[in-house]
Amino acid sequence: MEGAPRGKGRLDPAVARGRRAVAGALDDLAPGTGVLLGVSGGADSLALAALTAFVAPRRGLCARALVVDHGLQEGSASVARDAADVVRQLGLEADVEAVEVGRSGGQESAARSARRAALASSAHRHGCAAVLLAHTRDDQAETVLLGLARGSGARSLAGMAPRADPWRRPLLTLTRADTEAVCRASGLTWWDDPHNEDERYARVRVRHDVLPVVEQALGPGISGALARSADLLRDDADLLDGLAVHARQEVSRPDGGLDVAGLAALPRAMRTRVLRAVAIDAGCPAGDLTAAHVADVEGLVTRWRGQGGPALPGGVAVIRAAGALEFRRPSTCG
């Protein structure tokens, strides 16, 4: 556990930046709107709670928090209760919900899915129009590097969107050091998750081994540069994804298949986006579907010599027959 007593004097710069960031993330919400915060007890989420506890009442918003207990380590229930108590001391209502973490996609992915489901359910139950998540600029940089390592396309390299309703990430312009400064200035003690030091997880290795080496080789500020690159790529990806929605409609057959001739006529940037979207809809986990997988599927359109379709994550099968591609969900295969 870490933290420091509340300081005195002028407003801490990190607190000022954080309040502006949260206010900007909520500026479209009408008074009386409900807002839900995802809180873990770490510095990032407690900083978000402190900042929102200041901003929300001044905007007439009804903010509350959900602390999700994943049950993945001993004492997790106690940590969750303590985090909820801290949030209540800030003046926000807080609930604790224990979830069951599955196995699909690995523990980190399964925990994220369980957490998201719990937050979405709580937001619906309490009539909250927005769910605030505490990802920082450092998280964004790690996400971009992980996307590069997977050989993913522009959408993955675009990182996490500041807003994809109901999810909103006000702290993407703040660093992890900033959130710790907010906690110290607010007199909050945070919990350090042991999983954040466990190098069995790729994200932890990126954080502790990769980013420091890149900063040493290229100079400081790499996290900010990666985050800016993600912003630029996101604008491009949003435009291309919008065009791909129309392209998908044009090549879709009434039986659900995709017309091969129509796919072949598309620019590659459109074609790969259509194939990726259809694969995900068929059951491929988005985080596991790489550009290499999509290229293999594209081979059934542009390099077909009678070969069978590739094996895709999630057990999705792809076949080419009668001039069409058909994506089959696991339950329909065999």
C-alpha positions in Angstrom: 0.0 0.0 0.0 1.3 3.5 -0.8 0.2 7.1 -0.3 1.0 10.2 1.6 -0.9 12.8 3.7 -2.9 15.5 1.9 -0.7 18.4 1.0 -1.4 22.1 1.6 -1.0 25.1 -0.6 -1.8 25.6 -4.2 -3.6 23.0 -6.2 -1.4 20.2 -7.4 -0.8 20.5 -11.2 -1.7 16.8 -11.7 -5.0 17.4 -9.9 -5.7 20.4 -12.1 -5.0 18.5 -15.3 -7.0 15.6 -14.1 -10.1 17.7 -13.2 -10.0 19.3 -16.6 -9.7 15.9 -18.3 -12.6 14.5 -16.4 -14.7 17.6 -17.0 -14.0 17.3 -20.7 -15.0 13.7 -20.8 -18.4 14.5 -19.2 -19.1 17.8 -21.0 -21.9 16.4 -23.1 -23.9 14.9 -20.3 -27.0 16.7 -19.0 -27.5 17.4 -15.3 -29.0 14.4 -13.6 -27.3 11.9 -15.8 -25.8 8.9 -14.1 -22.1 8.1 -14.4 -20.4 4.8 -13.2 -16.7 4.5 -12.4 -14.8 1.2 -12.6 -12.6 1.1 -9.5 -9.9 -1.5 -8.5 -8.2 0.2 -5.6 -5.1 1.0 -7.6 -3.7 4.5 -8.0 -5.3 5.1 -11.4 -8.8 4.2 -10.5 -8.7 6.0 -7.1 -7.4 9.1 -8.8 -10.3 8.9 -11.2 -12.7 8.5 -8.3 -11.2 11.6 -6.5 -11.3 13.7 -9.7 -14.9 12.6 -10.5 -16.0 13.2 -6.9 -15.0 16.9 -7.4 -16.3 17.4 -11.0 -19.5 15.4 -11.1 -21.5 17.4 -8.4 -20.5 20.6 -10.0 -22.0 19.4 -13.3 -25.1 18.1 -11.6 -24.2 14.5 -12.4 -24.9 11.4 -10.3 -21.7 9.5 -10.0 -21.2 6.1 -8.3 -18.5 3.4 -8.4 -18.4 -0.4 -8.9 -15.4 -2.3 -7.4 -15.1 -5.7 -9.2 -13.6 -8.6 -7.1 -12.1 -11.0 -9.7 -11.3 -13.5 -6.9 -7.9 -14.3 -8.6 -5.7 -13.9 -5.5 -6.0 -14.4 -1.8 -7.5 -11.4 0.1 -9.1 -9.9 -3.0 -12.5 -9.5 -1.2 -10.8 -7.5 1.5 -9.0 -5.3 -1.1 -12.3 -4.7 -2.9 -14.1 -3.7 0.3 -11.3 -1.3 1.3 -11.4 0.3 -2.1 -15.2 0.8 -1.8 -14.7 2.4 1.6 -12.2 4.9 0.1 -14.6 5.8 -2.6 -17.4 6.3 -0.1 -15.2 8.6 1.9 -14.9 10.7 -1.3 -18.6 11.1 -1.2 -19.6 8.6 -3.9 -21.8 5.6 -3.6 -19.9 2.3 -4.2 -20.9 -1.3 -4.7 -18.7 -4.4 -4.7 -19.4 -7.3 -7.0 -17.6 -10.6 -7.1 -17.3 -12.1 -10.6 -16.3 -15.5 -12.0 -13.4 -15.3 -14.4 -13.5 -17.8 -17.2 -10.7 -19.3 -19.2 -11.3 -18.1 -22.8 -8.5 -16.1 -24.3 -6.2 -16.3 -21.2 -6.7 -15.0 -17.7 -6.1 -11.3 -18.4 -8.6 -11.3 -21.3 -11.1 -13.4 -19.3 -10.8 -11.1 -16.3 -11.4 -8.0 -18.6 -14.5 -9.6 -20.1 -15.9 -10.5 -16.7 -15.2 -6.9 -15.4 -16.7 -5.3 -18.5 -19.9 -7.4 -18.2 -20.2 -6.5 -14.5 -19.8 -2.8 -15.3 -22.2 -2.9 -18.2 -24.8 -4.6 -16.0 -24.4 -2.2 -13.1 -24.6 0.8 -15.5 -27.9 -0.6 -16.9 -29.2 -1.3 -13.4 -28.5 2.2 -12.1 -29.4 4.0 -15.3 -25.8 5.3 -15.9 -25.2 6.7 -19.4 -21.4 6.6 -19.2 -18.9 4.2 -17.6 -15.5 5.8 -16.8 -12.4 3.7 -17.0 -9.0 4.7 -15.5 -6.6 3.9 -18.3 -3.7 6.3 -18.6 -1.3 7.4 -21.3 1.1 4.7 -20.1 -1.5 2.0 -20.6 -2.1 3.4 -24.1 1.6 3.2 -25.0 1.7 -0.4 -23.8 -1.4 -1.2 -25.8 0.2 0.2 -29.0 3.4 -1.8 -28.5 1.4 -5.0 -27.8 -0.5 -4.4 -31.1 2.8 -4.0 -32.9 4.1 -7.2 -31.4 1.0 -9.1 -32.6 1.4 -7.7 -36.1 -2.1 -6.2 -35.9 -3.6 -3.6 -38.2 -4.3 0.1 -37.8 -7.4 -0.5 -35.5 -5.3 -2.3 -33.0 -2.4 0.2 -33.2 -5.0 3.0 -32.7 -5.1 1.9 -29.1 -7.9 2.6 -26.7 -10.5 5.3 -27.8 -11.1 8.1 -25.3 -14.8 7.6 -25.9 -16.7 4.6 -27.3 -20.0 4.9 -25.4 -20.7 3.9 -22.8 -17.0 3.5 -22.1 -15.0 6.7 -21.5 -11.4 7.1 -20.6 -10.7 10.6 -19.2 -7.2 9.9 -18.0 -5.5 9.0 -21.4 -3.7 12.3 -21.3 -2.3 11.6 -17.8 0.6 9.4 -16.8 0.7 6.8 -14.1 2.9 9.2 -12.2 0.2 11.8 -12.5 -2.4 9.5 -11.0 -0.2 8.7 -8.1 0.3 12.5 -7.6 -3.4 12.9 -7.5 -3.8 10.3 -4.9 -1.1 11.8 -2.7 -2.6 15.3 -3.0 -6.0 13.8 -2.1 -4.7 11.9 0.9 -5.5 8.5 -0.6 -3.7 5.3 -0.1 -3.8 2.9 -3.0 -3.2 -0.8 -3.5 -0.5 -2.2 -5.8 -1.8 -5.3 -7.6 0.8 -8.1 -7.5 -0.3 -9.0 -11.0 1.2 -5.7 -12.2 4.6 -7.1 -11.3 4.1 -10.6 -12.7 6.2 -11.0 -15.8 4.1 -13.9 -17.0 1.9 -11.2 -18.5 3.0 -9.6 -21.8 1.8 -6.2 -20.7 4.0 -6.3 -17.5 7.0 -7.3 -19.6 6.3 -4.3 -21.9 6.0 -2.0 -19.0 9.1 -3.1 -17.1 11.5 -4.4 -19.8 10.5 -2.9 -23.2 9.5 0.7 -22.7 12.5 1.6 -20.5 14.9 0.2 -23.1 13.1 2.1 -25.9 13.2 5.3 -23.9 16.9 4.8 -23.2 17.6 4.2 -26.9 15.4 6.9 -28.4 15.1 9.4 -25.6 12.3 10.3 -23.1 8.8 10.9 -24.1 8.2 7.7 -26.1 4.9 6.9 -24.2 3.5 10.3 -25.3 4.7 9.8 -28.9 3.1 6.4 -29.1 -0.2 7.8 -27.7 -0.1 10.6 -30.3 0.5 8.0 -33.0 -2.5 6.1 -31.7 -4.7 9.2 -32.0 -3.7 9.8 -35.6 -4.2 6.2 -36.5 -7.6 6.1 -34.8 -8.9 8.9 -37.0 -7.8 7.0 -40.1 -9.2 3.7 -38.8 -12.5 5.3 -38.0 -12.9 6.6 -41.6 -11.9 3.3 -43.2 -14.0 1.3 -40.8 -17.0 3.4 -41.7 -16.4 2.8 -45.4 -15.9 -0.9 -44.8 -19.4 -1.1 -43.3 -20.9 0.0 -46.6 -18.5 -2.3 -48.6 -19.6 -5.3 -46.5 -23.2 -4.7 -47.3 -22.3 -4.6 -51.0 -20.5 -8.0 -51.0 -22.8 -9.8 -48.6 -25.1 -12.5 -50.1 -28.6 -13.2 -48.9 -27.4 -16.6 -47.5 -24.8 -14.8 -45.3 -21.8 -15.6 -47.4 -19.4 -13.0 -49.0 -19.2 -12.7 -52.8 -15.6 -13.5 -53.8 -15.7 -11.4 -57.0 -17.0 -8.4 -55.0 -14.3 -8.8 -52.4 -11.6 -9.1 -55.1 -12.8 -5.8 -56.6 -12.4 -3.9 -53.3 -9.2 -2.0 -52.3 -7.2 -4.1 -50.0 -7.7 -1.7 -47.1 -11.5 -2.2 -47.5 -11.3 -6.0 -48.1 -9.2 -6.8 -45.0 -11.5 -4.7 -42.8 -14.6 -6.5 -44.2 -13.0 -9.9 -43.6 -11.9 -9.0 -40.1 -15.3 -7.7 -39.1 -17.1 -10.8 -40.4 -14.6 -13.1 -38.6 -15.2 -11.3 -35.3 -19.0 -11.5 -35.8 -18.6 -15.2 -36.4 -16.9 -15.7 -33.0 -13.2 -14.8 -33.4 -12.0 -13.0 -30.3 -10.9 -9.5 -31.5 -7.8 -9.4 -29.4 -6.6 -12.8 -30.8 -7.3 -12.1 -34.5 -4.1 -10.8 -36.0 -3.3 -9.3 -39.4 -1.7 -12.6 -40.3 -5.0 -14.4 -39.8 -6.8 -11.9 -41.9 -4.1 -12.2 -44.7 -4.6 -16.0 -44.7 -8.4 -15.5 -45.1 -7.7 -13.0 -47.9 -5.7 -15.6 -49.7 -8.9 -17.5 -50.3 -9.9 -14.4 -52.4 -6.7 -13.3 -54.1 -4.5 -16.4 -54.1 -7.0 -19.3 -54.2 -5.7 -22.5 -55.8 -8.3 -24.8 -54.3 -6.7 -24.7 -50.8 -8.8 -24.9 -47.6 -9.4 -22.1 -45.3 -7.1 -21.2 -42.3 -7.8 -22.0 -38.7 -9.0 -18.9 -36.9 -9.1 -18.1 -33.2 -12.2 -19.1 -31.4 -12.6 -22.2 -33.6 -14.1 -20.3 -36.5 -13.9 -22.0 -39.9 -13.7 -20.3 -43.3 -14.5 -22.1 -46.5 -14.7 -21.0 -50.2 -17.4 -22.6 -52.3 -19.6 -21.6 -55.2 -17.9 -18.2 -55.5 -18.5 -17.2 -51.9 -16.7 -17.2 -48.5 -18.6 -18.6 -45.6 -17.5 -18.1 -42.0 -18.8 -20.8 -39.7 -19.2 -20.4 -36.0 -17.8 -23.3 -33.8 -21.3 -24.6 -33.1 -22.0 -24.9 -36.8 -18.8 -26.6 -37.8 -18.5 -30.3 -38.5 
